[in-house]
């Protein structure tokens, strides 16, 4: 984290502004306050959890004193450089009654706080669909990923009406705006996207704010579902030979201090198949209209946490053995569940595997981890009667679902790619010969 911004606004009072967290981050969501107004704090004591597009981080206090005022509520978005809280020095600062009469922020005041429900308001109710003009050259509030999407779509983000908290521009806003002819005369009541619907509550209903990781997941899934044309192809795989191989190797794994799941073998099968079908280890660059085939394979795998679904990444997976993959999967997954995974461990994947089999899932249509072009859904291994050589036998069977971006790959390629994965899973000896 770069140097913090601490400004003395009056004798004994210091305004602590959100520091530049790095990696192009321009704002962060206040996920959880770790202190309350009136609390005493010491230097380097964590005071707030901030979530960015990259990770959730704890921001420490830059000095010892007393929390006089917090400027943002949990769930709101604070731009970098805006005041997070007001800290009193040894004298405790100015009394709260005096502070109410005299605003603490004389310049660069934070954007007025807006309630969480503001994100449900359609832009068309207050803004023309042809764009907006922000006063005094004010910079549009938007996350780095949103700004990247705007660049990819050739959209001037300064002209996009923001429907997020306190006017923040979301990816859905950018996507909707890109589909709207700016010069067209559009009625004020029209909107390029469906208007949000208010949900009435009944007695006993519970309302939970859509914030933190849950909101990031919602934004990411919406972007993927409405950007990449999804097609999902299904097939089944006979896992009997692999089940037996894993059973034989579990003792060796335990001797190495490892828990051997099926995921390392599935990763190996995917890696072998990607060698033959590299188009599924790619992204579509819409700015240049080019398919970017990735040189290296960074495998993401979906991991359930108490806060929601996250995607840890095993980097340079193609050069790693089953044992190394097993070790890294276990270590990264544990750090992710504990909220200790580094930002680079949760981004940058080129292909993702979603395994719900351990939870009992039989079928799934996974959503692509955009901007990747494919995701493999792995389901429950279950003994089922199947025909082999004219006889009905019990085998360990599993369904696979491959979702892919139809702009980049066709159905025939997807089926062939999935068949290659199945071939390696059904014949693990052939799989091990590939590496």
Secondary structure as GFF3:
##gff-version 3
##sequence-region A 1 435
A	DSSP	beta_strand	5	10	.	.	.	ID=ss1
A	DSSP	beta_strand	13	17	.	.	.	ID=ss2
A	DSSP	beta_strand	27	33	.	.	.	ID=ss3
A	DSSP	beta_strand	40	41	.	.	.	ID=ss4
A	DSSP	beta_strand	46	51	.	.	.	ID=ss5
A	DSSP	beta_strand	56	60	.	.	.	ID=ss6
A	DSSP	beta_strand	65	70	.	.	.	ID=ss7
A	DSSP	beta_strand	77	79	.	.	.	ID=ss8
A	DSSP	beta_strand	83	88	.	.	.	ID=ss9
A	DSSP	alpha_helix	96	101	.	.	.	ID=ss10
A	DSSP	three_ten_helix	116	120	.	.	.	ID=ss11
A	DSSP	three_ten_helix	123	125	.	.	.	ID=ss12
A	DSSP	three_ten_helix	135	137	.	.	.	ID=ss13
A	DSSP	alpha_helix	144	153	.	.	.	ID=ss14
A	DSSP	three_ten_helix	157	159	.	.	.	ID=ss15
A	DSSP	three_ten_helix	165	167	.	.	.	ID=ss16
A	DSSP	alpha_helix	171	178	.	.	.	ID=ss17
A	DSSP	alpha_helix	212	227	.	.	.	ID=ss18
A	DSSP	beta_strand	230	238	.	.	.	ID=ss19
A	DSSP	alpha_helix	240	255	.	.	.	ID=ss20
A	DSSP	alpha_helix	263	276	.	.	.	ID=ss21
A	DSSP	three_ten_helix	278	280	.	.	.	ID=ss22
A	DSSP	beta_strand	282	285	.	.	.	ID=ss23
A	DSSP	beta_strand	290	293	.	.	.	ID=ss24
A	DSSP	beta_strand	299	305	.	.	.	ID=ss25
A	DSSP	beta_strand	308	314	.	.	.	ID=ss26
A	DSSP	three_ten_helix	317	319	.	.	.	ID=ss27
A	DSSP	alpha_helix	322	337	.	.	.	ID=ss28
A	DSSP	three_ten_helix	343	346	.	.	.	ID=ss29
A	DSSP	beta_strand	351	355	.	.	.	ID=ss30
A	DSSP	three_ten_helix	357	359	.	.	.	ID=ss31
A	DSSP	beta_strand	374	388	.	.	.	ID=ss32
A	DSSP	beta_strand	391	405	.	.	.	ID=ss33
A	DSSP	alpha_helix	411	426	.	.	.	ID=ss34
A	DSSP	alpha_helix	428	433	.	.	.	ID=ss35
###
